[in-house]
């Protein structure tokens, strides 16, 4: 059986990602991220926040979908702010200013299209 997968986990060449093997890296004070499964067109990232941690407003050319896995967040997208809780989600088009503040400890699962190449460090 041949695979139709052209690019998966660049470090391993596998379409599977085991969280136990994925390193955490600090981002902003009180936050850290873990790169999960990704390929050229899509990347999944887990971001954990301590209470009151802030992901400062920023923008990037990638479209982003995010799911609130746990916690409570104040999310700002293009100047509009909403409070989101576990089970909620949001979408950010490319090049739109957005940011997050953890109102309590929590976790966001972010999906980016295309992948955030700057998140991947050479092996």
LINLIN-V140717 format. One line per field, one symbol per residue. phi: phi as a letter, one per 40 degrees, with the letter a starting at -180 (. if undefined). A space follows every 10 residues. Layout:
phi=???
This chain:
phi=.bccccabcd cbgccbbbdc bcccbcbcdg babbcbcaad cabbbbbbbc dgcbcddaaa cccbbbbcca gbbbbbbfgb bbcbbdgcaa bbcdgbcaaa bccadabbbb bbbcdcdccc bdc
